[in-house]
Amino acid sequence: MPNSTDLDIIGDIHGHADRLEGLLLKLGYRQSGGAWRHPQRTAVFVGDLVDRGSQQRRTLETVRAMVE
């Protein structure tokens, strides 16, 4: 985690990768090196990443790339 206390708490994605990516854009994250990054903020995921939406695999791949 960067030396910052600026956190974006993101909850209950439910397998909707398009909505997740739209939210990340609104929060100022950009694609960099194959993952969504923000120069000053850190995303914290809480709640369900998958369970209902049709883009569950892509949701997991997006979040995994952000934490690696």
Secondary structure, 3 states (H helix, E strand, C coil): CCCCCCEEEEECCCCCHHHHHHHHHHCCCEEECCEEECCCCEEEEECCCCCCCCCHHHHHHHHHHHHC
